[in-house]
Amino acid sequence: MKQSRVCVLSSILIVLTLGLAPIAHAQTFSVLATFGETSVAPLNPGLPGAIAQGRDGNLYSTTSNGGTYGLGTVFKITAPGKLTVLYNFDGPHGEAPLGGLTLGTDGNFYGTTWYGGAYGSGTIFRITPGGKLTELYSFMEFSGDGGFQPYAPPIEGADGNFYGTAGYGGTNGAGTVYKLTPSGAFTALHCCPNSQAKHWPLPRFSWRVRG
């Protein structure tokens, strides 16, 4: 991968909490899947890559490497641990999905790629549980306020739009906050000042409901 990684995981550990036992009791860790077992297998699921549970109860996420083209995958894992590759990134449709997936209210999953797309600077995509991928937006390096190289997947807001961050670019070169409609209309909401962005704006958004 073109970008050095902080941590590479060789497997996903899913924490299964049995019942409502007190915190002091031991928890059971089960390895559901191991990556990189063949030359075209998914490789290097990211940290902190988001694992989304679909409406079918299966788990969905991404790997930044591996797959048919070596540029990353979207995968599904069933509760017994059967791993299925749903999509192999090829570059023009994205490359190196680092941050995992989020589940939309439409039952589809949303994510980003760090590289690739029409301009090579990352994408925002939607993928169905069956593996049909739609590229919603391609970032362009130094395109103005839009930013480029998104890390975390976008999160759906109460208004039905998706919100996220790009790691670089914008007016100050320190990243951006964006809004994306389900149809792919992109709006840069905020350009991070250098004084605020001591680190890239990488984390996912979360929504807080105020009573």
Secondary structure, DSSP 4 states (H G I P E B T S, - for coil): --S--S---SEEEEEE--TT--TTSPPEEEEEEE--SSTTSEEEE-TTPBPEEPTTS-EEEEEEEESTTSB-EEEEE-TT--EEEEEE--BTTBB---SB-EE-TTS-EEEEESBBSSSSB-EEEEE-TT--EEEEEE--TT-SSS-B---SPPEE-TTS-EEEEESBBSTTSB-EEEEE-TT--EEEEEE--TTT-SS---SPP------
